[in-house]
Amino acid sequence: MSLYRFAKTSKAARVDSTKVVYPMQVLFADLAALLTESDPGEVVFCTNCRKIGEGAAAGTGTLVYDGGAAWLTVSTDAAPAV
């Protein structure tokens, strides 16, 4: 499986591909450092963050996005947790 981090651009980009595009995978502990490098709207897969209904320390991963000042989960717009 190949992981991609899309180049930063000031314009929206359209991806035409016959291949599956996988978001970059990161751990919850690395999200804070990554926020300084990312642009608002950038999406990554946090491998140990919790989905809705998962218990503490039992996260199986979820998509999160850079909300400008903090990472937020795609599903609830809440701060991610482990």
Buried (B, 14 or more C-beta within 10 A) or exposed (E): EEEEEEEEEEEEEEEEEEEEEEBBEBEBEEBEEBBEEBEEEBBBBBBBBBBEEBEEEEBEBBBBBBBEEEBBBEEEEEEBBB
